[in-house]
Amino acid sequence: MLMKKFFTFISMALVAMSVNAQTDETYPAVVNGNLSAEYAAVVGEDGKTAKNVVNGNSIVKFGTANVSVEAVGSGEPENIEGTGAEQITVGNVISAEEHTYELISIDATKPITWEVANQGDINFSYVKGKGKPAVSMVAEEIVTEGEGTGTYKVKYDAFDPAIGGEPVSGLYYKFTTAVDGALKVGIWANKGNHSTFLVDSETKQPSEYLVEGYINGQNWTADDLAANKCTEDQVGKKKFMSNDEIRALGNPDKPWIIGAGNQPFWGNVVIDAKAGKTYWVFQGTTQIGFQGFTFAPGKSKEDLTAIEPVKTVAAKNADTAIYNLAGQKVNNSYKGIAIQNGKKFVVK
């Protein structure tokens, strides 16, 4: 009887482990050099121009078991001549000094595209969209010598962390998570000195994130080689940088700037996501590229960072023991996530 109860306990424990053990979920935006199926379904024969444009927006929906995503791209409005009645839908009227602004939705836009780009030397493929992100978009009448001209231009207001808000136009990604976990989003930021935000839909404020990846001009050096941090063939090539290394380049008073200077960035931003919450991912005043995402249920953002994309040090220091994530010693034929000298990396 005691033995039966013991086996029953073990069975229950195994069932509980199988329920609680949730694997990481991934979504690649580019597959074998082409747009993923969800993106490909909304573009035309040229493989990039969106054909599902409604009110100036092209929306792509995708996700995994615990994450649902909407990618929103907006075209830049065509010139709005005259009253623009056939091109804009007028909403609430607000005043600012002597000017009058009319909230609008754009019906006529320049072509919206979803297309593949790739930074070849680091093999980083991503989707490029269109649209300058803004928390408000209004039609502003052009005034000359105090008189309205009957011609309108679009005025964009960018996100301001001091005020908060949410994007209403432009290019942004909307993530909703069903359970707690770590959300890692792969991005391309063409202008690293422009702010990158992951905004909490509830507070309308940016969430703190970790960042890792490549910054243009930050390369492996001969000093790195001497310190066994890279291999000889990597000297002069882009360096995969940790959160601490990237933050050291920037200004602590500007935490939403990735790195320093007007240099492109390719890599990941990672947050602790909460169940039932929505997060917007976008750059403050320019477009953002999207590589894909990984969601790790029940984990923290630290669990999804500091993993080098290619084995470097391990190959150079073959005499140092290598372990898998279970703590088991492995040999040089092992493939997957490994640990050596306290560092995680991927052996391909």
GIWORA-V504040 format. One record per run of one state. SS is the DSSP state (H for helix, E for strand, L for the rest). FROM is the first residue (numbers start at 0). TO is the last residue. If there is no record, write none. Layout:
SS | FROM | TO
SS | FROM | TO
//
This chain:
L | 0 | 0
H | 1 | 19
L | 20 | 23
E | 24 | 27
L | 28 | 28
E | 29 | 30
L | 31 | 32
E | 33 | 34
L | 35 | 35
H | 36 | 39
L | 40 | 41
E | 42 | 42
L | 43 | 47
E | 48 | 49
L | 50 | 52
E | 53 | 53
L | 54 | 55
E | 56 | 62
L | 63 | 65
E | 66 | 73
L | 74 | 75
E | 76 | 76
L | 77 | 78
E | 79 | 79
L | 80 | 86
E | 87 | 95
L | 96 | 97
E | 98 | 105
L | 106 | 107
E | 108 | 108
L | 109 | 111
E | 112 | 112
L | 113 | 113
E | 114 | 118
H | 119 | 121
L | 122 | 122
E | 123 | 127
L | 128 | 132
E | 133 | 133
L | 134 | 134
E | 135 | 143
L | 144 | 145
E | 146 | 156
L | 157 | 167
E | 168 | 168
L | 169 | 170
E | 171 | 176
L | 177 | 179
E | 180 | 188
L | 189 | 194
E | 195 | 199
L | 200 | 204
E | 205 | 205
L | 206 | 208
E | 209 | 214
L | 215 | 217
E | 218 | 218
L | 219 | 220
H | 221 | 225
L | 226 | 230
H | 231 | 233
L | 234 | 236
E | 237 | 237
L | 238 | 239
E | 240 | 240
L | 241 | 241
H | 242 | 248
L | 249 | 263
E | 264 | 272
L | 273 | 276
E | 277 | 282
L | 283 | 286
E | 287 | 296
L | 297 | 299
H | 300 | 303
L | 304 | 305
E | 306 | 307
L | 308 | 311
H | 312 | 315
L | 316 | 320
E | 321 | 323
L | 324 | 327
E | 328 | 329
L | 330 | 334
E | 335 | 339
L | 340 | 341
E | 342 | 346
L | 347 | 347
//
